[in-house]
Amino acid sequence: MSDQTDRLLRIMARLRDPERGCEWDTAQTFETIAPYTIEEAYEVADAIERADMNDLRGELGDLLFQVVFHSQMAEEAGDFAFEDVARAISDKMEARHPHIFGDEGGVMEDNRWEDIKAAERTAAGQASTMDGVATALPALLRSHKLQKRAARVGFEWPDVDGPIAKLHEELAELDSAETLEDRILEAGDVLFAAVNIIRRYGVEPEQALRASNAKFERRFRKMEELSDKDGETFGDLDLDTQERYWQRAKRELG
């Protein structure tokens, strides 16, 4: 183990020390720390999207600290330690890359990769194709993973026309929904169908929506900037005028 890894583990152990530790750290549980773990993962993704390597270094450290925090709590409970976490992921990576660490050689085919993961799920007692798709994933990402799992066992339209027709069907059902509960269900079906279409074009829906969010935000900020330069308060403008600013923002930002 490196000096810095050992140092980090000692720091975490001291923070969790019942007598000499930090009051906040000693009060935490897996459940209270989990939201921070998720947040740090998103901050890593944000630094990557901004191509900020200095920030990425710091955010990766924050994420590593989350792993150490969970490992320390598990060690206190007698379940496992950081070394066990490192060993488990090392074993998994070697097992999943027999062409690198084993005797198979050659290039790993996609179906071989999936066969290996399927065998892991079977060994873990997961019988359903849907097993192992974490419920805590962001809903958009989880729908994508569920659909990919279903497609691997043949539950898939032969072409994109099927998902497109399904989207139109779901939009009509959303339009005719009469209660809030029904609208929530039908709206979810619309999003699920949209993810299916996007997936068929080989696009990651989470990545696509992040890009669209960023584009919309840039254009909206530009509209506000342009209207401010014209001496206008954007929120006071009628929709037609706002639309003209939207078109200007699109032209200027490309």
PyMOL commands that set and color helices and strands:
alter all, ss='L'
color gray80, all
select helices_A, chain A and resi 3-15+23-27+30-49+53-76+82-96+98-101+110-123+139-152+161-176+180-200+205-229+234-236+239-253
alter helices_A, ss='H'
color red, helices_A
deselect
rebuild
show_as cartoon
